[in-house]
Amino acid sequence: MDITPLTRSDWQIINGYGNGGFTCRDERHEGSILVAPELVYPLPIQTLADLTLEALTALQTHVPSIELLLVGCGSEIAPIDPELRRTVRDWGIVMEPMDTGAACRTYNVLLVEERRVAAALVAVD
């Protein structure tokens, strides 16, 4: 029995992660990414410490309706820079850090529930 959740065909479900990238809607993306329901955008970061406001500007220009940003920190959860968190909160977006695997799984669940979610994901091996 197929238990794949029904979703819109244009939504960016995360099919897998690892080996330095991600698979979304069966398309491989190398490196870190910003994923939202309608887009996958490359993030020019290798670690959470590289995550800047500039890297997240796509949230304002391409996906302005997002309320929750899951932050996949890599193989382990880590704190988000308080200034970055405050600025993104001023945009109306709450940031939730977790390890990258948990962020991928949580993103998919919230997407299926039609929540206004995106994820900034640090690639892992």
N, C-alpha and C positions, 0 to 999 in steps of 0.2 A: 504494500500500500504506500503510495506517495504521500508524504506529509509536508511537502514544500509549501510554505505559506503563499497565499495568493497576494500578489502585489501588482502595482502598475508596471507595465513593461518598460517604462522609461526610468524607473527608480534604480538608484545605484546600491544594490544589495552587495555586501562584501561576501564573496565566495570563499576566500582564503587569504592567508597572510604568511609571511616568512620568506626566507632566502632573499632578504633585502627588498621586498616589495609586497604588493597586494594584488588580488584578483577581484575585480568588481564587474558584475554582469558578464562574467567569463572573459574579461579583457585584463591582461597583465599590465600593472603599473609599477615601474621600478622606482625605488626610493620612497621617501616619506610623502604622504598625501593629505589633502583636505578633501573629505568626501561629504556630500550633502545629497538630499534626495534626487536632484537633477544633474549633479555634476561631480566630477573627480578632477581635482586641481593639484598639480605638483607643489609640494612644500620644499623649499630650498633649505632643509635642515637635516642634520644627522643625529642630533641629540635634543633633548628637551631644552637644554641651555641655549640652543640656537633659535628657539621659537620667539619671534618678535611680533610686534604689532603690525609691521609691514607685511609679514608673512600671512597675516590673517585678514588683510584688507579685502580679500575676495568675499569674506562674509558680508561685508557692507554692500559691495557692488553687485554680487551675483546671487546671494541668498539672504536677503534682508529680513526674512520672516523667521529665522532661526531663534529659538529661545534657549537651547541647551547645546553646549559644545563639549563633547567628550574629548578628553585629551589622552591619547595613548602615549605614555611616557617612555616606551621602550620595554625592556624585559622586566622592569620593576617600577612601581609607582614612585613618583617624586613630587615635591612641592612645585607649584607654579609661581613664577615671579609675582609678588604682590601688586606691583605697579601694572603689570600686564593684565592681571585678573581684574583690577579696579577699572581700567580703561575699557576692557571688553564688557564688563558689567554695566558701564555707562551706555554701551550700545544696546543694552537690554538682553544680554546673553550671559548665562551662568556657565562657568567652566567647571568641569568635573574631571579631575585626574584619576587615571587608573593605568594598569599595565596595558600594552597594546592589544594583547589577545582579548582581555576583558572588554576593552573599548570597542573592538570589532563586534563581539557578540552582543554587547549592550546596544550598540548602534542598530544592528539588524532587528532586535526585538522592538526597540522604540520606533523604528521606521515602519514596521508592520502594524504597530499600534497607531500609526499616522500622527506621531508626535513631531514637533518642529525641532528636529535634531540634526546636528552635523558632527563630524569627528575630525580632529587633527591628529594624525597617526604617525608616530616615529617608526620607521621601518626596523624590523628585527630580522636576525638570521635564522 
